[in-house]
Each structure stands twice: as C-alpha cells, then as structure tokens.
Amino acid sequence: MNSENAYTLSKTLLDILACPACKGEIAYDEAAQKLVCVGTCKRRYPIREGIPVMLIDEAEMPDEELR
C-alpha cells in the first residue's frame, strides 16, 4: 500500500454520499484523499485504496482551533 497513490472518485458517487454522522453533504479533498463533511459536523473520512471509509469511528474530527 502506498499512501501517495491518488485516486479519483466519480461525481455520481460523490452526489449520493452523505455524512453518516450529520447527513450533510460531502466534498472530495483529492490532495488529502479524504471526504470532508460540509454539513454541521465537519468530519473527514479517509479514502483507502480508492474506497471511501464512511465509518463514524474512522473519521477525523475537525481541529478545535479552526472553528
């Protein structure tokens, strides 16, 4: 596994995904290989080997200092 491999997600997939925590919309951060909630919780979900890991327990919480 090489974490520097960049994967691209289809727009169709991004259109149907929602944050499992707050049900907000998701934005794709291709450089960081993360899906970012643009809803209320702002969690960041990892993408591993091209597969979004949309588990609340796997998500990174936003930094408190950025709020």
C-alpha positions as CSV (number, residue, x, y, z in Angstrom):
1,M,0.0,0.0,0.0
2,N,1.3,3.3,-1.0
3,S,-0.5,6.3,0.7
4,E,0.8,8.6,-2.0
5,N,-1.3,7.0,-4.7
6,A,-4.0,9.4,-5.7
7,Y,-7.4,8.0,-6.6
8,T,-10.3,9.8,-8.2
9,L,-13.9,9.3,-7.2
10,S,-16.7,9.7,-9.7
11,K,-19.1,12.7,-9.4
12,T,-22.0,10.2,-9.4
13,L,-20.6,8.6,-6.2
14,L,-20.0,11.9,-4.6
15,D,-23.5,13.0,-5.4
16,I,-25.1,10.1,-3.5
17,L,-22.8,10.0,-0.5
18,A,-23.8,11.8,2.7
19,C,-22.1,12.2,6.1
20,P,-23.2,9.3,8.3
21,A,-23.0,11.4,11.4
22,C,-25.0,14.5,10.5
23,K,-26.3,13.6,7.0
24,G,-24.6,16.7,5.5
25,E,-23.1,16.9,2.0
26,I,-19.7,15.6,1.3
27,A,-16.8,17.3,-0.6
28,Y,-13.8,15.5,-2.0
29,D,-10.3,16.6,-1.0
30,E,-8.3,14.8,-3.7
31,A,-4.9,16.0,-2.4
32,A,-5.5,14.7,1.1
33,Q,-7.5,11.7,-0.1
34,K,-10.4,12.4,2.3
35,L,-14.1,13.1,2.1
36,V,-15.0,16.2,4.1
37,C,-18.4,16.8,5.6
38,V,-19.6,20.3,4.6
39,G,-22.6,19.9,6.9
40,T,-22.6,20.7,10.6
41,C,-20.1,18.1,12.0
42,K,-17.1,18.8,9.5
43,R,-15.7,15.2,10.0
44,R,-13.1,14.0,7.5
45,Y,-13.4,10.4,6.2
46,P,-10.4,8.6,4.8
47,I,-10.2,7.1,1.3
48,R,-8.1,3.9,1.4
49,E,-7.1,2.3,-1.9
50,G,-9.8,4.2,-3.7
51,I,-12.6,3.2,-1.3
52,P,-14.3,5.8,0.9
53,V,-14.4,4.6,4.5
54,M,-17.6,6.2,5.7
55,L,-17.5,5.0,9.3
56,I,-18.0,7.5,12.1
57,D,-15.4,5.8,14.2
58,E,-12.8,6.1,11.4
59,A,-13.5,9.8,10.8
60,E,-11.2,12.6,11.9
61,M,-12.8,15.4,13.9
62,P,-12.2,19.0,12.8
63,D,-9.5,20.8,14.8
64,E,-11.0,22.9,17.5
65,E,-8.7,25.8,16.7
66,L,-10.2,26.0,13.1
67,R,-13.7,26.7,14.5
